Amino acid sequence: MSNGSQRIDPRIVRTRQLIKEAFIELLWEMDLEKISVNKIAERATINRVTFYLHYRDIPDMLEKMADEMMDNIYAILNRTDSQQGGKPGQQDQESWPTLVALLEHIAEYSKFYTVTLAFKRSPIFTDRLLKPLVGIIKDKVESSGKDSFLARNAIPKDIAVWFGSSAMIGMINSWLRADMPYTPRYLAQQMALLLPHYFGND
């Protein structure tokens, strides 16, 4: 993944990409606790000094990778929102276009997300991804009417948000672990059919 919002020396970008790819490959093979800077450097065909020019240590690398992941995700979601022109309340197959865009992004970088999310070896990535999912669900909860399932059953909105966002990340994890048997659009459509039962006026 790359972030085009800043101009960085291509050599720096290339080296960081080698480091990230090496880390992801190692994470497929072993637990996070067994990964060392030496192993990352060796796999990336660089030396330890080069690694430390970019990151203080492995936790710092994880933080920066998570930051970059979120920069990319929010750029995609913001672009999708602007393309939709802020049209709320649609209840068709494209009612959650931001979710379609998010799942398409995850599918494009499935190796990265599978190892960092589905296997839960690095909770920082799951915690970060929850933030935009909470935002998507919160928008739906806030727009639910007085005749909605939530209102009829006096379910607090914060509980609905916790439930919905947890369900979404659980589905994404299961989808990745199953090697994505459904397309991003189809999975988003099924989520859009399931969750409005709780948030809509069904």
C-alpha positions in Angstrom: 0.0 0.0 0.0 1.2 3.5 -0.7 0.1 6.9 0.4 0.2 9.5 -2.5 -0.5 12.5 -0.3 3.2 13.2 0.3 6.1 13.3 -2.0 8.9 11.0 -0.7 12.2 10.0 -2.2 11.4 6.9 -4.3 14.4 5.2 -2.8 12.9 5.6 0.7 9.5 4.4 -0.5 11.2 1.3 -2.1 13.2 0.5 1.0 10.2 0.8 3.3 8.2 -1.4 0.9 10.9 -4.1 1.0 10.8 -3.9 4.8 7.0 -4.2 5.0 6.9 -7.0 2.5 9.6 -8.9 4.4 7.7 -8.4 7.7 4.5 -9.7 6.2 6.2 -12.7 4.8 7.7 -13.5 8.1 4.4 -13.0 9.9 2.9 -15.7 7.7 5.6 -18.1 8.9 6.0 -17.3 12.6 4.6 -15.6 15.6 5.3 -11.9 16.0 7.4 -12.5 19.1 9.8 -14.6 17.0 10.4 -11.9 14.4 13.6 -9.8 14.9 15.1 -6.8 13.1 17.8 -9.2 11.9 15.3 -11.5 10.3 13.4 -8.6 8.7 16.7 -7.1 7.4 17.9 -10.4 6.0 14.5 -11.1 4.3 14.4 -7.6 2.8 18.1 -7.9 1.6 19.1 -4.8 3.6 21.3 -4.3 6.7 20.2 -3.5 10.2 21.5 0.0 9.9 19.1 0.7 7.0 16.2 -0.6 9.0 17.0 1.8 11.8 17.1 4.7 9.4 13.4 4.1 8.9 12.1 2.7 12.2 13.2 2.9 15.8 12.2 -0.8 16.4 9.6 -3.3 15.5 6.8 -1.6 17.6 7.5 1.7 15.8 7.3 -0.1 12.5 3.9 -1.5 13.4 2.7 1.9 14.5 3.8 3.5 11.2 2.3 0.6 9.1 -1.0 0.9 11.0 -0.9 4.7 10.4 -0.3 4.2 6.7 -3.1 1.6 6.5 -5.5 4.1 8.0 -4.4 6.9 5.8 -5.2 4.7 2.8 -8.5 3.6 4.2 -9.7 7.1 5.0 -8.6 8.4 1.6 -10.7 5.7 0.0 -13.7 6.3 2.2 -13.6 10.1 1.8 -13.3 9.8 -2.0 -16.3 7.4 -2.0 -18.3 9.8 0.1 -17.6 12.7 -2.2 -18.5 10.7 -5.3 -21.8 9.8 -3.7 -22.6 13.4 -3.0 -23.7 12.7 0.5 -26.9 10.8 -0.4 -28.1 9.1 2.8 -30.7 6.5 3.4 -30.6 4.5 0.2 -31.8 0.9 0.9 -30.7 -0.8 -2.3 -27.7 -3.0 -3.1 -25.5 0.1 -3.3 -26.8 1.5 -0.1 -23.4 1.1 1.6 -20.9 2.3 -1.1 -18.2 3.1 1.5 -18.3 -0.5 2.7 -18.0 -1.8 -0.9 -14.9 0.4 -1.4 -13.4 -0.7 1.9 -13.8 -4.4 1.1 -12.4 -3.9 -2.4 -9.4 -2.3 -0.8 -9.0 -5.2 1.6 -9.3 -7.7 -1.2 -6.6 -5.9 -3.2 -4.2 -6.2 -0.3 -5.6 -9.4 1.0 -2.2 -10.9 2.1 -1.5 -7.9 4.3 -4.9 -7.9 5.9 -5.2 -11.6 6.3 -2.0 -11.8 8.3 -2.5 -8.6 10.3 -6.3 -9.0 10.9 -7.5 -12.5 10.5 -4.7 -14.2 12.4 -4.8 -11.5 15.1 -1.1 -11.6 15.6 -1.0 -7.8 15.6 -4.0 -6.4 17.5 -3.0 -2.8 16.6 -4.3 -3.3 13.0 -7.7 -4.7 14.2 -8.1 -1.9 16.7 -7.4 0.7 14.0 -9.7 -0.8 11.4 -12.5 -0.8 14.0 -12.6 3.0 13.9 -13.9 3.4 10.3 -16.3 0.5 10.8 -17.7 2.2 13.9 -18.1 5.3 11.8 -20.1 3.4 9.1 -22.3 1.8 11.7 -22.8 4.9 13.7 -24.1 6.8 10.7 -26.7 4.0 10.2 -27.7 4.0 13.8 -28.0 7.8 14.0 -30.2 7.8 10.9 -32.6 5.1 12.2 -36.1 6.4 12.8 -38.5 6.2 15.7 -40.1 3.1 14.2 -36.8 1.3 13.9 -35.9 -2.0 15.6 -33.6 -0.1 18.0 -36.3 2.4 19.0 -39.1 -0.1 19.3 -36.9 -2.2 21.7 -35.3 0.7 23.5 -31.8 -0.5 22.6 -29.1 2.1 23.5 -27.4 3.4 20.4 -23.9 2.8 21.8 -24.7 -0.9 22.2 -26.0 -1.1 18.6 -22.7 0.5 17.4 -20.6 -2.0 19.4 -22.7 -4.9 18.0 -22.7 -3.7 14.4 -19.0 -2.9 14.1 -18.0 -6.1 15.9 -20.2 -8.1 13.5 -18.6 -6.4 10.5 -15.0 -7.0 11.5 -15.9 -10.6 12.4 -17.3 -11.1 8.9 -14.3 -9.5 7.3 -12.0 -11.8 9.3 -13.9 -14.9 8.5 -14.1 -13.8 4.8 -10.3 -13.5 4.7 -9.7 -16.8 6.5 -11.9 -18.5 4.0 -9.8 -17.1 1.2 -12.5 -14.6 0.1 -15.1 -17.0 -1.4 -17.4 -14.0 -2.2 -16.6 -10.8 -4.1 -16.3 -7.6 -2.0 -19.5 -6.3 -3.6 -21.5 -9.4 -2.8 -20.3 -9.4 0.8 -21.2 -5.8 1.2 -24.6 -6.5 -0.2 -25.2 -9.3 2.3 -24.1 -7.0 5.2 -26.4 -4.3 3.9 -29.3 -6.9 4.0 -28.4 -8.2 7.5 -27.7 -5.1 9.5 -30.6 -2.9 8.5 -32.9 -5.4 10.2 -31.5 -4.0 13.4 -31.0 -0.4 12.4 -33.8 0.2 9.9 -37.6 0.2 10.0 -38.0 -3.5 9.3 
